Amino acid sequence: MDNLRFVLFALLFFLGFTIWQQWQVDYGPKPDLAALQQQQQSPAAPDVPDSARGVDDIVKQGEPAASVAPHRRVVVTSDLFRLEIDTQGGDIRKLDLLGYPISKDHPDQPVELFSDGDLMFVAQSGFLGNEASTPTHHSPWEAQADQYRMAPGQDTLRVPLTWTNDQGVKVVKTYVLKRGSYEIALEQEVTNGGAAGWKGRQYVQLQRKDPGNKDQLVRTYTGGVLYTPEEKYRKISFKDMANENLDKKSKDGWIAMIQHYFVAAWIPAKDDEETYYTKALADNHFVIGAYSPALEVAPGQSKVFTAQLYAGPKLLRVLEATAPGLDLTVDYGALTFIAKPVFWLLEQFHKIFDNWGWAIIFVTLTLKALFFRLSASSYRSMANMRKLQPKLAELKEKYGADKQKLNMAMMEMYRKEKVNPLGGCLPILVQIPVFISLYWVLVESVEMRQAPFMLWLNDLSDKDPYFVLPLIMGVSMFIQQKLSPPPSDPVQAKVMLYMPVMFTGFFAFFPSGLVVYWVVNNLLSIVQQWYINKTIIVDKPAPAGS
């Protein structure tokens, strides 16, 4: 009993340590905003290497000719985005999420999902085929205007770019933005005004520099993702891309680059058998993309190639409605099948209270109610063990250092008293997956990001600025220990004594949403444990079979 309980507390300690490490990644020290702003205003990086070279069956793509006019940026503003499209390649080189500020202290500085600064992350598209008749992400495009803005009452904003050659081929690349949507539609219309047939394949890809974070023990995943109906959700890390090029054909899939809270995903046209690929480039840059089957456009004909780009927050319900499996980018890990119902429960309480802090509290109450019988069994077993402490002390004094006789006498006593020494631990083991799932829900859900609670707690994803909740948590943990029978091993007893102090230190830097959950859970456990201790030790004999 003592050893198993010690192991459980050791596991809890390790979980606390890993959560603290996670917090350091997501909420630890960041570069100062002045430096960040200077980086965002720095000149664009030189043209990136050709990401399609080395992929099987892809025709070599050329660099733009020296006579091409200097490229320029087209600035597009909608209700959700501010993005910049470079006429050299027609790439989306910058994309700001206007509804998601970098911090609550700087609401005018939005998160920059795409950037061509030091941590490059861009969305690219083009065609593979004959170099003279298929524009790529290196080709020059013409824009009709330098600025596009979604006007009040306007639901759709179209941003066209045009490419032509001397053989009569015209390609119009159009980005289509819709009000209230994080999807950007890509339409590439090929019009063949020449005498010969046009043949090509559309490709879409994401290029990103590995941001690193290699010094962290535990972190949320940043890297590539492939989804296909056959394999479902598959992470392809930057290390995987460096080791081997992906080359897979499938219908109705998508590729993405994900990070904590945000995702960018290219979703090709439905029912097309796409080839999904990755490639490692120079200077720690990586590409993940997809290209379509070869299609022909006869002289005098035209064809529109389409794809969807999702670029925004990992909002679970929005992702579910966007593409099959895209919701899995909200990475709850191996316990997703438990975490999703927990998140659903959070949503229901949020609809009632319109406050994620109260939603966390009532989810905690609900889970406590669901596990009431298991918890009661655990506390009842611990209370019975506490009741037997005087007899255990007598046995230790009687048998001294003879461990074998001591253990036999203890087992006989447990049998006569009808007490299960493991009864206090096994119910806790059953609950651990649920509590770990709730932890990942609170860490991964972008809904918790910068969400206010009440009083001084104005950001559930940030630490308690006055450390009030961590102190309450530490005190509650100490009270819980006092209500439990002490370990028979004096070394374990000393370690357990320091547990509340160590956890208070860890929780001082945890997101306050997690600490709210832990404090409420501890307070409920104290009330339940106190009541059971009182009824068993004072009012009732040890119940049979507990």
Secondary structure, DSSP 8 states (H G I E B T S, - for coil): -HHHHHHHHHHHHHHHHHHHHHHHHHHS----HHHHHHHHTS--------TTTTSTT--------TTS----EEEEE-SSEEEEEETBT--EEEEEEEEEEEETTEEEEEEEEEBSSSS-EEEEEEEEE-TTTS--TTSB-EES-SEEE--TT--EEEEEEEEE-TTSEEEEEEEEEETT--EEEEEEEEEE-SSS-EEEEEEEEEEEE----TT-SS----EEEEEETTTEEEEE-HHHHHH---EEEEES-EEEEE-SSEEEEEEE-TT-EEEEEEEE-GGGEEEEEEE---EEE-TT-EEEEEEEEEEEE--HHHHHHHSTTGGGGS--GGGHHHHHHHHHHHHHHHHHHS-HHHHHHHHHHHHHHHTHHHHHHHHHHHHHHHHTHHHHHHHHHHHTT-HHHHHHHHHHHHHHHT--TTTTTHHHHHHHHHHHHHHHHHHH-GGGTT---BTTB--TTS--TT-HHHHHHHHHHHHHHHHS---SSHHHHHHHHHHHHHHHHHHTTS-HHHHHHHHHHHHHHHHHHHHHHIIIIII----TT-
